[in-house]
Amino acid sequence: QVQLVESGGGLVQPGGSLRLSCAASGFTLDNYVIGWFRQAPGREREAVSCSSYRGGSTTYSDSVKGRFTVSRDNARNTVYLQMDSLKPEDTAVYYCATKFTQPHRCYYTAEDYSIWGQGTQVTVSS
């Protein structure tokens, strides 16, 4: 069964860090593009990052550039989103997503992705 499962969300104070995990099953994650998205209450789902396949480059949205880092552990078939210097405006449900076509480039809209995890809540508050 093809599946993505996120974990690692929680409550953190401003300036703190969290690491989210996105574990894949039923397929090899490194062969496909991976996107991280987030959705705050009342707002549209927005792209956080995109990583092209086979260890390719990652691009980040301006709002998280320099604070968030994506990494892959191919042995665990898992992608991580390290989030540092968190701000209250980072509060959202975070999702990882992938697609099985054209993995050599990146995609920045939710409609481009066909496989989604269930999401994990991140709350940044004092």
C-alpha positions as CSV (number, residue, x, y, z in Angstrom):
1,Q,0.0,0.0,0.0
2,V,1.4,3.4,-1.0
3,Q,1.4,5.6,2.0
4,L,3.1,8.7,3.6
5,V,2.9,9.1,7.4
6,E,4.1,12.3,9.1
7,S,5.1,12.6,12.7
8,G,7.0,14.9,15.0
9,G,4.6,17.8,15.4
10,G,3.9,19.4,18.7
11,L,3.9,22.6,20.8
12,V,7.1,24.6,20.9
13,Q,8.1,28.0,22.1
14,P,9.1,30.8,19.7
15,G,12.7,30.3,18.8
16,G,12.6,26.6,19.4
17,S,13.0,23.7,17.0
18,L,11.1,20.6,15.8
19,R,11.9,17.8,13.4
20,L,9.1,16.4,11.3
21,S,9.4,13.0,9.7
22,C,7.7,11.7,6.6
23,A,7.9,7.9,6.3
24,A,7.0,6.3,3.0
25,S,5.7,2.7,2.5
26,G,4.9,0.9,-0.7
27,F,7.4,2.8,-2.8
28,T,11.0,4.1,-2.7
29,L,10.8,7.7,-1.6
30,D,14.1,8.8,-3.1
31,N,12.8,8.0,-6.6
32,Y,10.3,10.8,-6.5
33,V,9.9,14.5,-5.8
34,I,8.9,15.3,-2.2
35,G,7.1,18.5,-1.2
36,W,6.4,19.8,2.3
37,F,3.3,22.0,2.7
38,R,1.5,23.7,5.6
39,Q,-2.0,24.9,6.2
40,A,-3.0,27.4,8.9
41,P,-6.6,27.8,9.9
42,G,-8.5,29.8,7.4
43,R,-5.7,29.9,4.9
44,E,-4.8,27.9,1.8
45,R,-2.3,25.2,1.8
46,E,1.1,26.6,1.0
47,A,4.4,25.1,-0.2
48,V,7.2,25.0,2.3
49,S,9.8,23.1,0.3
50,C,10.4,20.9,-2.7
51,S,13.1,18.3,-3.2
52,S,13.6,16.7,-6.5
53,Y,14.3,13.0,-6.8
54,R,17.4,10.9,-6.1
55,G,19.0,13.4,-3.7
56,G,18.4,16.4,-5.9
57,S,18.3,19.9,-4.7
58,T,15.8,21.4,-2.4
59,T,14.1,24.8,-2.7
60,Y,12.4,26.6,0.1
61,S,9.7,29.3,0.4
62,D,11.0,32.7,1.3
63,S,9.1,32.5,4.6
64,V,11.2,29.5,5.8
65,K,14.5,29.9,3.9
66,G,17.5,29.8,6.3
67,R,15.4,28.3,9.1
68,F,14.1,25.0,7.7
69,T,16.1,22.2,6.2
70,V,15.0,19.0,4.4
71,S,17.1,15.8,4.6
72,R,16.5,12.2,3.5
73,D,17.4,8.9,5.1
74,N,17.1,6.4,2.3
75,A,17.7,3.4,4.5
76,R,14.6,4.4,6.5
77,N,12.7,5.5,3.4
78,T,12.0,8.7,5.3
79,V,12.3,12.5,4.7
80,Y,12.8,15.0,7.5
81,L,11.9,18.6,7.9
82,Q,14.2,20.3,10.5
83,M,12.5,23.5,11.6
84,D,14.7,26.0,13.6
85,S,14.0,29.5,14.9
86,L,10.3,28.8,14.9
87,K,7.9,31.7,14.9
88,P,4.2,31.9,15.9
89,E,3.4,32.3,12.2
90,D,4.8,28.9,11.5
91,T,1.8,27.4,13.3
92,A,0.0,25.1,10.9
93,V,-0.7,21.5,10.0
94,Y,2.3,20.3,8.1
95,Y,2.0,17.7,5.2
96,C,4.4,15.9,3.0
97,A,3.4,14.9,-0.5
98,T,4.7,13.2,-3.6
99,K,3.8,12.4,-7.1
100,F,4.9,9.6,-9.4
101,T,5.3,11.5,-12.6
102,Q,8.1,13.8,-13.8
103,P,10.2,13.5,-10.6
104,H,13.1,15.5,-12.1
105,R,11.6,18.9,-11.4
106,C,9.9,20.6,-8.5
107,Y,6.2,21.6,-8.0
108,Y,4.9,24.3,-5.7
109,T,1.1,24.0,-5.8
110,A,-0.9,21.4,-3.8
111,E,-2.8,20.4,-7.0
112,D,0.4,19.0,-8.5
113,Y,0.7,16.3,-5.9
114,S,-1.3,13.1,-5.8
115,I,-0.2,11.3,-2.6
116,W,-0.4,13.0,0.8
117,G,0.2,12.2,4.4
118,Q,-2.3,12.8,7.1
119,G,-0.6,15.9,8.4
120,T,0.9,16.8,11.8
121,Q,0.1,19.8,13.9
122,V,2.8,22.3,14.7
123,T,2.0,25.0,17.2
124,V,4.5,27.8,18.1
125,S,3.4,29.7,21.2
126,S,4.7,30.9,24.5
